[in-house]
Amino acid sequence: MTFRDLIRRVRGYQSRRKQTLDSYLDPLMSWVAVNGAYLYGMDQLLDKVSNYHGNHEDLALATTWISFYGGLIAVNKYVVAPIAGTIRRFHQNQRANGRPARAGSWLKTVGLAGALVGAVLCDSGQKVLDDFKWDIDAQIHAHERIEAPHVKETPIKSPELDYLMPAKIKKIPVEDYNPDSKIGRFYRMYRWDEITSEVEKKYGLEKGILAGLGMAEGGGNPLAINLSDDGGAGMFQFQPGTARNYGLKTFDGSKSMGRDRNHGAKLVALMKRYGFDYEGLRKKDQRFDIALETDAAGRMMKDLIKRYGSVPRAL
């Protein structure tokens, strides 16, 4: 068969079966496309609402969720159903009037299907699916949430860190001191004095500035996480996006520089999966690695001082 013959056959292609197939496929793809666009838009809205910090934060999020479910029903009833019905009737009328599908209909079908599959598989599509998966799971298992004290008092077991700890602190029963008290935070942070001092010297920072930050942010606990879905983790409470910008590997694909509504829940699940083990967690997410996170905090503080011109303004 010559190329000219192929062109002739393509131009002459007609199929009543393809017209019937389109009457089912096109409405289905329209349903996927409209619902996908709705989920993407609501995911962006929920992200913004979850970043709202105010007296009515919980009310705002609850209202958004109620709007989401109501909107989902309305969109499918008043938008998707009419569109899908119109498309299906169009193809049925085309077939009834003896107008079979042409070859170009295959290009349309393959193109639309490819676009939808690409949208689902791309990073943004996967984030939307992952977000809603965790949202639903969080709503179902809300009563099983881990309380903060169970995470704050996780013992740090690491021969390497034990070697680096100052001899003075080894004689003090750190666990006996309230982790939320000033003395409790000081003792917990003093354990890593050799690490923070070395990084401060490395980046020309004022002595004690990183220790002070570590006390304020994570209370000297390298496994500290913010359980309000904030997404901060580690002694310096790096957000996932900020951590990635400073070269720290995080356990999921979140690039949030602020609150990520599901990242906090994922952190809790991660810690449970690894049994709150320091060595296992620091390999999975480098925000839990004291040395690496402290170095990143030192670089960040150096950048902030350079940008704002003074330590107080940088802090």
Backbone hydrogen bonds, N-H to C=O, Kabsch-Sander energy under -0.5 kcal/mol:
donor,donor_aa,acceptor,acceptor_aa,energy
6,L,2,T,-2.0
7,I,3,F,-2.3
8,R,4,R,-2.1
9,R,5,D,-2.2
10,V,6,L,-2.4
11,R,7,I,-2.5
12,G,8,R,-1.7
13,Y,10,V,-1.1
15,S,101,A,-1.6
19,Q,15,S,-1.1
20,T,16,R,-1.8
21,L,17,R,-2.8
22,D,18,K,-2.7
23,S,19,Q,-1.2
24,Y,20,T,-0.5
24,Y,21,L,-1.3
25,L,21,L,-3.0
26,D,22,D,-1.9
28,L,24,Y,-1.6
29,M,25,L,-2.7
30,S,26,D,-2.1
31,W,27,P,-2.1
32,V,28,L,-2.3
33,A,29,M,-2.6
34,V,30,S,-2.6
35,N,31,W,-2.2
36,G,32,V,-2.4
37,A,33,A,-2.3
38,Y,34,V,-2.2
39,L,35,N,-2.7
40,Y,36,G,-2.4
41,G,37,A,-2.4
42,M,38,Y,-2.6
43,D,39,L,-2.3
44,Q,40,Y,-2.0
45,L,41,G,-2.1
46,L,42,M,-3.0
47,D,43,D,-2.0
48,K,44,Q,-2.0
49,V,45,L,-2.8
50,S,46,L,-2.4
51,N,47,D,-0.8
51,N,48,K,-0.7
52,Y,49,V,-1.6
54,G,52,Y,-0.6
57,E,54,G,-1.2
60,A,56,H,-2.4
61,L,57,E,-2.0
62,A,58,D,-2.5
63,T,59,L,-2.6
64,T,60,A,-1.9
65,W,61,L,-2.0
66,I,62,A,-2.2
67,S,63,T,-2.4
68,F,64,T,-2.2
69,Y,65,W,-2.2
70,G,66,I,-2.4
71,G,67,S,-3.0
72,L,68,F,-2.2
73,I,69,Y,-1.7
74,A,70,G,-2.3
75,V,71,G,-3.1
76,N,72,L,-1.8
77,K,73,I,-2.2
78,Y,74,A,-3.3
79,V,75,V,-1.6
80,V,75,V,-2.7
81,A,76,N,-2.1
83,I,79,V,-2.0
84,A,80,V,-3.1
85,G,81,A,-2.4
86,T,82,P,-2.4
87,I,83,I,-2.4
88,R,84,A,-2.4
89,R,85,G,-2.4
90,F,86,T,-2.0
91,H,87,I,-2.0
92,Q,88,R,-2.2
93,N,89,R,-2.5
94,Q,90,F,-2.3
95,R,91,H,-2.0
96,A,92,Q,-2.5
97,N,93,N,-2.2
98,G,95,R,-1.8
99,R,94,Q,-3.1
101,A,15,S,-2.3
103,A,10,V,-0.5
105,S,102,R,-1.4
106,W,103,A,-1.5
107,L,103,A,-0.9
108,K,104,G,-2.1
109,T,105,S,-2.4
110,V,106,W,-2.9
111,G,107,L,-2.5
112,L,108,K,-2.7
113,A,109,T,-2.6
114,G,110,V,-2.5
115,A,111,G,-2.2
116,L,112,L,-2.3
117,V,113,A,-2.5
118,G,114,G,-2.5
119,A,115,A,-2.2
120,V,116,L,-1.9
121,L,117,V,-2.3
122,C,118,G,-1.7
126,Q,122,C,-2.6
127,K,123,D,-2.2
128,V,124,S,-2.1
129,L,125,G,-2.2
130,D,126,Q,-2.6
131,D,127,K,-2.9
132,F,128,V,-2.3
133,K,129,L,-2.0
134,W,130,D,-2.2
135,D,131,D,-2.3
136,I,132,F,-2.5
137,D,133,K,-2.1
138,A,134,W,-2.6
139,Q,135,D,-2.0
140,I,136,I,-2.1
141,H,137,D,-2.6
142,A,139,Q,-0.5
144,E,141,H,-1.9
145,R,142,A,-1.3
150,H,147,E,-1.1
151,V,147,E,-0.6
151,V,148,A,-1.7
152,K,148,A,-2.5
153,E,149,P,-1.7
154,T,151,V,-1.5
157,K,155,P,-0.7
158,S,156,I,-0.7
162,D,158,S,-2.5
163,Y,159,P,-1.8
164,L,160,E,-1.1
165,M,161,L,-1.4
169,I,166,P,-0.5
170,K,166,P,-1.1
171,K,167,A,-0.6
171,K,168,K,-1.0
172,I,169,I,-1.4
174,V,172,I,-2.1
176,D,173,P,-2.0
177,Y,174,V,-1.9
181,S,178,N,-1.7
185,R,181,S,-2.5
186,F,182,K,-2.4
187,Y,183,I,-2.6
188,R,184,G,-1.9
189,M,185,R,-2.2
190,Y,186,F,-2.6
191,R,187,Y,-0.9
192,W,189,M,-1.8
193,D,190,Y,-1.7
196,T,192,W,-2.5
197,S,193,D,-2.5
198,E,194,E,-1.6
199,V,195,I,-1.9
200,E,196,T,-2.6
201,K,197,S,-2.1
202,K,198,E,-2.1
203,Y,199,V,-2.0
204,G,201,K,-0.9
205,L,200,E,-3.0
209,I,206,E,-1.9
212,G,208,G,-2.3
213,L,209,I,-1.8
214,G,210,L,-2.7
215,M,211,A,-2.1
216,A,212,G,-2.1
217,E,213,L,-3.0
218,G,214,G,-1.5
218,G,235,M,-1.0
219,G,214,G,-0.6
219,G,215,M,-0.6
220,G,214,G,-1.8
221,N,218,G,-1.7
224,A,221,N,-1.8
226,N,232,G,-2.0
227,L,225,I,-0.7
231,G,226,N,-0.8
233,A,238,F,-1.2
234,G,224,A,-2.6
237,Q,234,G,-1.1
238,F,233,A,-1.5
241,G,256,S,-3.0
242,T,256,S,-0.6
243,A,239,Q,-2.8
244,R,240,P,-2.2
245,N,241,G,-1.9
246,Y,242,T,-1.2
246,Y,243,A,-0.5
247,G,244,R,-1.7
248,L,243,A,-2.9
260,D,230,D,-0.7
261,R,259,R,-0.5
264,G,260,D,-0.9
266,K,262,N,-2.1
267,L,263,H,-2.1
268,V,264,G,-1.9
269,A,265,A,-2.2
270,L,266,K,-2.6
271,M,267,L,-2.5
272,K,268,V,-2.2
273,R,269,A,-2.3
274,Y,270,L,-1.8
275,G,272,K,-1.2
276,F,271,M,-2.7
277,D,274,Y,-1.4
278,Y,276,F,-0.5
281,L,277,D,-2.4
282,R,278,Y,-2.6
283,K,279,E,-0.9
284,K,280,G,-1.0
285,D,281,L,-2.7
286,Q,249,K,-2.7
288,F,285,D,-2.0
289,D,286,Q,-0.8
290,I,288,F,-0.8
293,E,289,D,-3.1
294,T,290,I,-2.2
295,D,291,A,-2.0
296,A,292,L,-2.1
297,A,293,E,-2.5
298,G,294,T,-2.3
299,R,295,D,-2.2
300,M,296,A,-2.5
301,M,297,A,-2.5
302,K,298,G,-2.1
303,D,299,R,-2.2
304,L,300,M,-2.5
305,I,301,M,-2.4
306,K,302,K,-2.0
307,R,303,D,-2.2
308,Y,304,L,-2.8
309,G,305,I,-2.1
314,A,310,S,-1.9
315,L,311,V,-2.8
